[in-house]
């Protein structure tokens, strides 16, 4: 989805964020677009066969008696 100045301004307002000039928004839009594109790529990844690192428990060296 293309990010526009208007979209970015609305997002900032809804989050109670910064007041940015049109010039600042124009500079920020390409960076936000990169973030949005990369986020979409990550969401599209098929990780169904990837073992979750959150399930791993490193051996802390303590004996299990």
PDB file of N, CA, C and O in Angstrom:
ATOM      1  N   UNK A   1       0.847  -1.170   0.000  1.00  0.00           N
ATOM      2  CA  UNK A   1       0.000   0.000   0.000  1.00  0.00           C
ATOM      3  C   UNK A   1       0.895   1.237   0.000  1.00  0.00           C
ATOM      4  O   UNK A   1       1.794   1.349   0.834  1.00  0.00           O
ATOM      5  N   UNK A   2       0.663   2.144  -0.908  1.00  0.00           N
ATOM      6  CA  UNK A   2       1.486   3.351  -0.935  1.00  0.00           C
ATOM      7  C   UNK A   2       1.186   4.268   0.253  1.00  0.00           C
ATOM      8  O   UNK A   2       0.028   4.500   0.600  1.00  0.00           O
ATOM      9  N   UNK A   3       2.233   4.774   0.856  1.00  0.00           N
ATOM     10  CA  UNK A   3       2.108   5.717   1.966  1.00  0.00           C
ATOM     11  C   UNK A   3       2.098   7.131   1.375  1.00  0.00           C
ATOM     12  O   UNK A   3       2.928   7.471   0.531  1.00  0.00           O
ATOM     13  N   UNK A   4       1.155   7.934   1.829  1.00  0.00           N
ATOM     14  CA  UNK A   4       1.057   9.314   1.354  1.00  0.00           C
ATOM     15  C   UNK A   4       1.279  10.277   2.516  1.00  0.00           C
ATOM     16  O   UNK A   4       1.252   9.889   3.684  1.00  0.00           O
ATOM     17  N   UNK A   5       1.499  11.540   2.167  1.00  0.00           N
ATOM     18  CA  UNK A   5       1.638  12.567   3.207  1.00  0.00           C
ATOM     19  C   UNK A   5       0.375  12.641   4.056  1.00  0.00           C
ATOM     20  O   UNK A   5       0.444  12.769   5.278  1.00  0.00           O
ATOM     21  N   UNK A   6      -0.767  12.560   3.404  1.00  0.00           N
ATOM     22  CA  UNK A   6      -2.036  12.656   4.122  1.00  0.00           C
ATOM     23  C   UNK A   6      -2.210  11.485   5.082  1.00  0.00           C
ATOM     24  O   UNK A   6      -2.676  11.654   6.209  1.00  0.00           O
ATOM     25  N   UNK A   7      -1.830  10.299   4.621  1.00  0.00           N
ATOM     26  CA  UNK A   7      -1.938   9.109   5.460  1.00  0.00           C
ATOM     27  C   UNK A   7      -1.013   9.241   6.675  1.00  0.00           C
ATOM     28  O   UNK A   7      -1.416   8.953   7.801  1.00  0.00           O
ATOM     29  N   UNK A   8       0.208   9.671   6.442  1.00  0.00           N
ATOM     30  CA  UNK A   8       1.161   9.824   7.526  1.00  0.00           C
ATOM     31  C   UNK A   8       0.702  10.899   8.512  1.00  0.00           C
ATOM     32  O   UNK A   8       0.824  10.727   9.725  1.00  0.00           O
ATOM     33  N   UNK A   9       0.178  12.000   7.989  1.00  0.00           N
ATOM     34  CA  UNK A   9      -0.335  13.064   8.859  1.00  0.00           C
ATOM     35  C   UNK A   9      -1.484  12.536   9.718  1.00  0.00           C
ATOM     36  O   UNK A   9      -1.541  12.817  10.916  1.00  0.00           O
ATOM     37  N   UNK A  10      -2.394  11.777   9.119  1.00  0.00           N
ATOM     38  CA  UNK A  10      -3.525  11.221   9.866  1.00  0.00           C
ATOM     39  C   UNK A  10      -3.052  10.240  10.937  1.00  0.00           C
ATOM     40  O   UNK A  10      -3.593  10.218  12.042  1.00  0.00           O
ATOM     41  N   UNK A  11      -2.044   9.429  10.612  1.00  0.00           N
ATOM     42  CA  UNK A  11      -1.505   8.489  11.597  1.00  0.00           C
ATOM     43  C   UNK A  11      -0.905   9.241  12.775  1.00  0.00           C
ATOM     44  O   UNK A  11      -1.140   8.888  13.931  1.00  0.00           O
ATOM     45  N   UNK A  12      -0.136  10.270  12.483  1.00  0.00           N
ATOM     46  CA  UNK A  12       0.475  11.055  13.551  1.00  0.00           C
ATOM     47  C   UNK A  12      -0.570  11.725  14.426  1.00  0.00           C
ATOM     48  O   UNK A  12      -0.434  11.745  15.649  1.00  0.00           O
ATOM     49  N   UNK A  13      -1.612  12.274  13.813  1.00  0.00           N
ATOM     50  CA  UNK A  13      -2.679  12.928  14.577  1.00  0.00           C
ATOM     51  C   UNK A  13      -3.433  11.935  15.446  1.00  0.00           C
ATOM     52  O   UNK A  13      -3.752  12.235  16.596  1.00  0.00           O
ATOM     53  N   UNK A  14      -3.723  10.744  14.903  1.00  0.00           N
ATOM     54  CA  UNK A  14      -4.484   9.759  15.665  1.00  0.00           C
ATOM     55  C   UNK A  14      -3.696   9.218  16.851  1.00  0.00           C
ATOM     56  O   UNK A  14      -4.279   8.766  17.837  1.00  0.00           O
ATOM     57  N   UNK A  15      -2.368   9.265  16.753  1.00  0.00           N
ATOM     58  CA  UNK A  15      -1.524   8.794  17.847  1.00  0.00           C
ATOM     59  C   UNK A  15      -1.105   9.928  18.776  1.00  0.00           C
ATOM     60  O   UNK A  15      -0.322   9.722  19.704  1.00  0.00           O
ATOM     61  N   UNK A  16      -1.629  11.125  18.521  1.00  0.00           N
ATOM     62  CA  UNK A  16      -1.262  12.266  19.343  1.00  0.00           C
ATOM     63  C   UNK A  16       0.198  12.627  19.179  1.00  0.00           C
ATOM     64  O   UNK A  16       0.859  13.059  20.123  1.00  0.00           O
ATOM     65  N   UNK A  17       0.688  12.445  17.972  1.00  0.00           N
ATOM     66  CA  UNK A  17       2.113  12.596  17.716  1.00  0.00           C
ATOM     67  C   UNK A  17       2.537  13.982  17.309  1.00  0.00           C
ATOM     68  O   UNK A  17       1.933  14.984  17.694  1.00  0.00           O
ATOM     69  N   UNK A  18       3.580  14.014  16.529  1.00  0.00           N
ATOM     70  CA  UNK A  18       4.246  15.240  16.118  1.00  0.00           C
ATOM     71  C   UNK A  18       3.442  16.036  15.108  1.00  0.00           C
ATOM     72  O   UNK A  18       2.694  15.479  14.304  1.00  0.00           O
ATOM     73  N   UNK A  19       3.609  17.337  15.164  1.00  0.00           N
ATOM     74  CA  UNK A  19       3.110  18.195  14.094  1.00  0.00           C
ATOM     75  C   UNK A  19       4.253  18.365  13.115  1.00  0.00           C
ATOM     76  O   UNK A  19       5.312  18.874  13.483  1.00  0.00           O
ATOM     77  N   UNK A  20       4.060  17.954  11.889  1.00  0.00           N
ATOM     78  CA  UNK A  20       5.116  18.027  10.885  1.00  0.00           C
ATOM     79  C   UNK A  20       4.676  18.910   9.736  1.00  0.00           C
ATOM     80  O   UNK A  20       3.507  18.916   9.352  1.00  0.00           O
ATOM     81  N   UNK A  21       5.624  19.653   9.191  1.00  0.00           N
ATOM     82  CA  UNK A  21       5.349  20.480   8.021  1.00  0.00           C
ATOM     83  C   UNK A  21       5.244  19.578   6.792  1.00  0.00           C
ATOM     84  O   UNK A  21       5.626  18.408   6.834  1.00  0.00           O
ATOM     85  N   UNK A  22       4.726  20.132   5.705  1.00  0.00           N
ATOM     86  CA  UNK A  22       4.643  19.367   4.457  1.00  0.00           C
ATOM     87  C   UNK A  22       6.028  18.920   4.006  1.00  0.00           C
ATOM     88  O   UNK A  22       6.196  17.805   3.512  1.00  0.00           O
ATOM     89  N   UNK A  23       7.014  19.789   4.176  1.00  0.00           N
ATOM     90  CA  UNK A  23       8.382  19.443   3.782  1.00  0.00           C
ATOM     91  C   UNK A  23       8.909  18.267   4.620  1.00  0.00           C
ATOM     92  O   UNK A  23       9.543  17.358   4.084  1.00  0.00           O
ATOM     93  N   UNK A  24       8.649  18.286   5.913  1.00  0.00           N
ATOM     94  CA  UNK A  24       9.088  17.196   6.789  1.00  0.00           C
ATOM     95  C   UNK A  24       8.376  15.891   6.432  1.00  0.00           C
ATOM     96  O   UNK A  24       8.981  14.819   6.423  1.00  0.00           O
ATOM     97  N   UNK A  25       7.089  16.004   6.143  1.00  0.00           N
ATOM     98  CA  UNK A  25       6.331  14.820   5.760  1.00  0.00           C
ATOM     99  C   UNK A  25       6.861  14.229   4.458  1.00  0.00           C
ATOM    100  O   UNK A  25       6.977  13.010   4.326  1.00  0.00           O
ATOM    101  N   UNK A  26       7.181  15.090   3.498  1.00  0.00           N
ATOM    102  CA  UNK A  26       7.709  14.598   2.229  1.00  0.00           C
ATOM    103  C   UNK A  26       9.026  13.857   2.416  1.00  0.00           C
ATOM    104  O   UNK A  26       9.304  12.893   1.703  1.00  0.00           O
ATOM    105  N   UNK A  27       9.831  14.300   3.363  1.00  0.00           N
ATOM    106  CA  UNK A  27      11.088  13.612   3.650  1.00  0.00           C
ATOM    107  C   UNK A  27      10.844  12.303   4.393  1.00  0.00           C
ATOM    108  O   UNK A  27      11.595  11.344   4.217  1.00  0.00           O
ATOM    109  N   UNK A  28       9.807  12.254   5.218  1.00  0.00           N
ATOM    110  CA  UNK A  28       9.533  11.074   6.029  1.00  0.00           C
ATOM    111  C   UNK A  28       8.808   9.973   5.255  1.00  0.00           C
ATOM    112  O   UNK A  28       9.008   8.792   5.537  1.00  0.00           O
ATOM    113  N   UNK A  29       7.979  10.337   4.293  1.00  0.00           N
ATOM    114  CA  UNK A  29       7.162   9.356   3.566  1.00  0.00           C
ATOM    115  C   UNK A  29       7.994   8.222   2.958  1.00  0.00           C
ATOM    116  O   UNK A  29       7.620   7.062   3.132  1.00  0.00           O
ATOM    117  N   UNK A  30       9.095   8.489   2.258  1.00  0.00           N
ATOM    118  CA  UNK A  30       9.858   7.369   1.687  1.00  0.00           C
ATOM    119  C   UNK A  30      10.402   6.405   2.753  1.00  0.00           C
ATOM    120  O   UNK A  30      10.473   5.196   2.529  1.00  0.00           O
ATOM    121  N   UNK A  31      10.778   6.948   3.897  1.00  0.00           N
ATOM    122  CA  UNK A  31      11.287   6.087   4.969  1.00  0.00           C
ATOM    123  C   UNK A  31      10.171   5.230   5.561  1.00  0.00           C
ATOM    124  O   UNK A  31      10.377   4.051   5.850  1.00  0.00           O
ATOM    125  N   UNK A  32       9.006   5.814   5.740  1.00  0.00           N
ATOM    126  CA  UNK A  32       7.858   5.058   6.253  1.00  0.00           C
ATOM    127  C   UNK A  32       7.430   4.020   5.220  1.00  0.00           C
ATOM    128  O   UNK A  32       7.017   2.919   5.583  1.00  0.00           O
ATOM    129  N   UNK A  33       7.524   4.361   3.938  1.00  0.00           N
ATOM    130  CA  UNK A  33       7.177   3.411   2.877  1.00  0.00           C
ATOM    131  C   UNK A  33       8.099   2.197   2.917  1.00  0.00           C
ATOM    132  O   UNK A  33       7.644   1.064   2.758  1.00  0.00           O
ATOM    133  N   UNK A  34       9.388   2.427   3.128  1.00  0.00           N
ATOM    134  CA  UNK A  34      10.337   1.311   3.240  1.00  0.00           C
ATOM    135  C   UNK A  34       9.940   0.403   4.397  1.00  0.00           C
ATOM    136  O   UNK A  34       9.912  -0.819   4.255  1.00  0.00           O
ATOM    137  N   UNK A  35       9.633   1.006   5.541  1.00  0.00           N
ATOM    138  CA  UNK A  35       9.206   0.236   6.711  1.00  0.00           C
ATOM    139  C   UNK A  35       7.947  -0.577   6.404  1.00  0.00           C
ATOM    140  O   UNK A  35       7.873  -1.757   6.746  1.00  0.00           O
ATOM    141  N   UNK A  36       6.963   0.045   5.764  1.00  0.00           N
ATOM    142  CA  UNK A  36       5.714  -0.644   5.434  1.00  0.00           C
ATOM    143  C   UNK A  36       5.954  -1.797   4.463  1.00  0.00           C
ATOM    144  O   UNK A  36       5.371  -2.870   4.617  1.00  0.00           O
ATOM    145  N   UNK A  37       6.807  -1.580   3.465  1.00  0.00           N
ATOM    146  CA  UNK A  37       7.114  -2.629   2.489  1.00  0.00           C
ATOM    147  C   UNK A  37       7.818  -3.814   3.154  1.00  0.00           C
ATOM    148  O   UNK A  37       7.485  -4.970   2.894  1.00  0.00           O
ATOM    149  N   UNK A  38       8.786  -3.515   4.008  1.00  0.00           N
ATOM    150  CA  UNK A  38       9.521  -4.584   4.691  1.00  0.00           C
ATOM    151  C   UNK A  38       8.615  -5.338   5.663  1.00  0.00           C
ATOM    152  O   UNK A  38       8.727  -6.556   5.804  1.00  0.00           O
ATOM    153  N   UNK A  39       7.730  -4.622   6.322  1.00  0.00           N
ATOM    154  CA  UNK A  39       6.780  -5.259   7.235  1.00  0.00           C
ATOM    155  C   UNK A  39       5.854  -6.213   6.475  1.00  0.00           C
ATOM    156  O   UNK A  39       5.560  -7.309   6.953  1.00  0.00           O
ATOM    157  N   UNK A  40       5.401  -5.796   5.301  1.00  0.00           N
ATOM    158  CA  UNK A  40       4.535  -6.655   4.478  1.00  0.00           C
ATOM    159  C   UNK A  40       5.288  -7.907   4.039  1.00  0.00           C
ATOM    160  O   UNK A  40       4.713  -8.994   4.011  1.00  0.00           O
ATOM    161  N   UNK A  41       6.576  -7.765   3.695  1.00  0.00           N
ATOM    162  CA  UNK A  41       7.370  -8.936   3.305  1.00  0.00           C
ATOM    163  C   UNK A  41       7.511  -9.911   4.467  1.00  0.00           C
ATOM    164  O   UNK A  41       7.416 -11.124   4.279  1.00  0.00           O
ATOM    165  N   UNK A  42       7.737  -9.385   5.663  1.00  0.00           N
ATOM    166  CA  UNK A  42       7.869 -10.254   6.835  1.00  0.00           C
ATOM    167  C   UNK A  42       6.559 -10.987   7.132  1.00  0.00           C
ATOM    168  O   UNK A  42       6.571 -12.169   7.477  1.00  0.00           O
ATOM    169  N   UNK A  43       5.450 -10.296   7.001  1.00  0.00           N
ATOM    170  CA  UNK A  43       4.149 -10.918   7.260  1.00  0.00           C
ATOM    171  C   UNK A  43       3.837 -12.007   6.238  1.00  0.00           C
ATOM    172  O   UNK A  43       3.099 -12.944   6.541  1.00  0.00           O
ATOM    173  N   UNK A  44       4.388 -11.895   5.039  1.00  0.00           N
ATOM    174  CA  UNK A  44       4.119 -12.864   3.980  1.00  0.00           C
ATOM    175  C   UNK A  44       4.993 -14.117   4.078  1.00  0.00           C
ATOM    176  O   UNK A  44       4.747 -15.095   3.372  1.00  0.00           O
ATOM    177  N   UNK A  45       6.001 -14.098   4.939  1.00  0.00           N
ATOM    178  CA  UNK A  45       6.884 -15.257   5.050  1.00  0.00           C
ATOM    179  C   UNK A  45       6.141 -16.474   5.595  1.00  0.00           C
ATOM    180  O   UNK A  45       5.339 -16.359   6.522  1.00  0.00           O
ATOM    181  N   UNK A  46       6.414 -17.628   5.017  1.00  0.00           N
ATOM    182  CA  UNK A  46       5.859 -18.881   5.517  1.00  0.00           C
ATOM    183  C   UNK A  46       6.844 -19.453   6.539  1.00  0.00           C
ATOM    184  O   UNK A  46       7.868 -20.032   6.177  1.00  0.00           O
ATOM    185  N   UNK A  47       6.520 -19.281   7.802  1.00  0.00           N
ATOM    186  CA  UNK A  47       7.391 -19.751   8.875  1.00  0.00           C
ATOM    187  C   UNK A  47       6.835 -21.008   9.548  1.00  0.00           C
ATOM    188  O   UNK A  47       7.229 -21.352  10.663  1.00  0.00           O
ATOM    189  N   UNK A  48       5.928 -21.678   8.868  1.00  0.00           N
ATOM    190  CA  UNK A  48       5.272 -22.837   9.472  1.00  0.00           C
ATOM    191  C   UNK A  48       6.240 -23.981   9.768  1.00  0.00           C
ATOM    192  O   UNK A  48       5.959 -24.811  10.633  1.00  0.00           O
ATOM    193  N   UNK A  49       7.362 -24.041   9.077  1.00  0.00           N
ATOM    194  CA  UNK A  49       8.314 -25.131   9.304  1.00  0.00           C
ATOM    195  C   UNK A  49       9.570 -24.661  10.042  1.00  0.00           C
ATOM    196  O   UNK A  49      10.574 -25.371  10.087  1.00  0.00           O
ATOM    197  N   UNK A  50       9.504 -23.464  10.618  1.00  0.00           N
ATOM    198  CA  UNK A  50      10.636 -22.922  11.357  1.00  0.00           C
ATOM    199  C   UNK A  50      10.378 -23.131  12.843  1.00  0.00           C
ATOM    200  O   UNK A  50       9.333 -22.745  13.367  1.00  0.00           O
ATOM    201  N   UNK A  51      11.341 -23.746  13.508  1.00  0.00           N
ATOM    202  CA  UNK A  51      11.211 -24.010  14.934  1.00  0.00           C
ATOM    203  C   UNK A  51      11.379 -22.704  15.701  1.00  0.00           C
ATOM    204  O   UNK A  51      12.341 -21.972  15.468  1.00  0.00           O
ATOM    205  N   UNK A  52      10.476 -22.410  16.593  1.00  0.00           N
ATOM    206  CA  UNK A  52      10.497 -21.164  17.325  1.00  0.00           C
ATOM    207  C   UNK A  52      11.640 -21.127  18.334  1.00  0.00           C
ATOM    208  O   UNK A  52      11.809 -22.056  19.124  1.00  0.00           O
ATOM    209  N   UNK A  53      12.415 -20.064  18.305  1.00  0.00           N
ATOM    210  CA  UNK A  53      13.484 -19.873  19.271  1.00  0.00           C
ATOM    211  C   UNK A  53      12.955 -19.631  20.668  1.00  0.00           C
ATOM    212  O   UNK A  53      13.689 -19.802  21.641  1.00  0.00           O
ATOM    213  N   UNK A  54      11.702 -19.240  20.789  1.00  0.00           N
ATOM    214  CA  UNK A  54      11.122 -19.018  22.116  1.00  0.00           C
ATOM    215  C   UNK A  54      10.907 -20.324  22.856  1.00  0.00           C
ATOM    216  O   UNK A  54      10.736 -20.323  24.075  1.00  0.00           O
ATOM    217  N   UNK A  55      10.913 -21.431  22.141  1.00  0.00           N
ATOM    218  CA  UNK A  55      10.701 -22.722  22.778  1.00  0.00           C
ATOM    219  C   UNK A  55      11.996 -23.362  23.265  1.00  0.00           C
ATOM    220  O   UNK A  55      11.973 -24.338  24.015  1.00  0.00           O
ATOM    221  N   UNK A  56      13.117 -22.808  22.833  1.00  0.00           N
ATOM    222  CA  UNK A  56      14.406 -23.340  23.221  1.00  0.00           C
ATOM    223  C   UNK A  56      14.794 -22.844  24.606  1.00  0.00           C
ATOM    224  O   UNK A  56      14.563 -21.688  24.959  1.00  0.00           O
ATOM    225  N   UNK A  57      15.388 -23.745  25.380  1.00  0.00           N
ATOM    226  CA  UNK A  57      15.888 -23.389  26.704  1.00  0.00           C
ATOM    227  C   UNK A  57      17.356 -23.751  26.753  1.00  0.00           C
ATOM    228  O   UNK A  57      17.697 -24.933  26.754  1.00  0.00           O
ATOM    229  N   UNK A  58      18.231 -22.766  26.793  1.00  0.00           N
ATOM    230  CA  UNK A  58      19.653 -23.088  26.796  1.00  0.00           C
ATOM    231  C   UNK A  58      20.046 -23.825  28.059  1.00  0.00           C
ATOM    232  O   UNK A  58      19.465 -23.615  29.124  1.00  0.00           O
ATOM    233  N   UNK A  59      21.029 -24.683  27.931  1.00  0.00           N
ATOM    234  CA  UNK A  59      21.534 -25.424  29.076  1.00  0.00           C
ATOM    235  C   UNK A  59      22.307 -24.448  29.943  1.00  0.00           C
ATOM    236  O   UNK A  59      23.302 -23.868  29.509  1.00  0.00           O
ATOM    237  N   UNK A  60      21.839 -24.270  31.185  1.00  0.00           N
ATOM    238  CA  UNK A  60      22.508 -23.313  32.067  1.00  0.00           C
ATOM    239  C   UNK A  60      23.621 -23.962  32.863  1.00  0.00           C
ATOM    240  O   UNK A  60      24.254 -23.297  33.683  1.00  0.00           O
ATOM    241  N   UNK A  61      23.879 -25.250  32.642  1.00  0.00           N
ATOM    242  CA  UNK A  61      24.961 -25.944  33.324  1.00  0.00           C
ATOM    243  C   UNK A  61      24.540 -26.534  34.667  1.00  0.00           C
ATOM    244  O   UNK A  61      25.319 -27.258  35.288  1.00  0.00           O
ATOM    245  N   UNK A  62      23.358 -26.248  35.112  1.00  0.00           N
ATOM    246  CA  UNK A  62      22.896 -26.792  36.390  1.00  0.00           C
ATOM    247  C   UNK A  62      22.495 -28.249  36.212  1.00  0.00           C
ATOM    248  O   UNK A  62      21.924 -28.628  35.190  1.00  0.00           O
ATOM    249  N   UNK A  63      22.796 -29.048  37.205  1.00  0.00           N
ATOM    250  CA  UNK A  63      22.422 -30.469  37.122  1.00  0.00           C
ATOM    251  C   UNK A  63      20.927 -30.603  37.389  1.00  0.00           C
ATOM    252  O   UNK A  63      20.335 -29.826  38.139  1.00  0.00           O
ATOM    253  N   UNK A  64      20.352 -31.586  36.769  1.00  0.00           N
ATOM    254  CA  UNK A  64      18.908 -31.844  36.917  1.00  0.00           C
ATOM    255  C   UNK A  64      18.738 -33.054  37.832  1.00  0.00           C
ATOM    256  O   UNK A  64      18.476 -34.156  37.352  1.00  0.00           O
ATOM    257  N   UNK A  65      18.881 -32.867  39.119  1.00  0.00           N
ATOM    258  CA  UNK A  65      18.751 -33.997  40.047  1.00  0.00           C
ATOM    259  C   UNK A  65      17.408 -33.992  40.712  1.00  0.00           C
ATOM    260  O   UNK A  65      17.119 -34.869  41.526  1.00  0.00           O
TER     261      UNK A  65
END
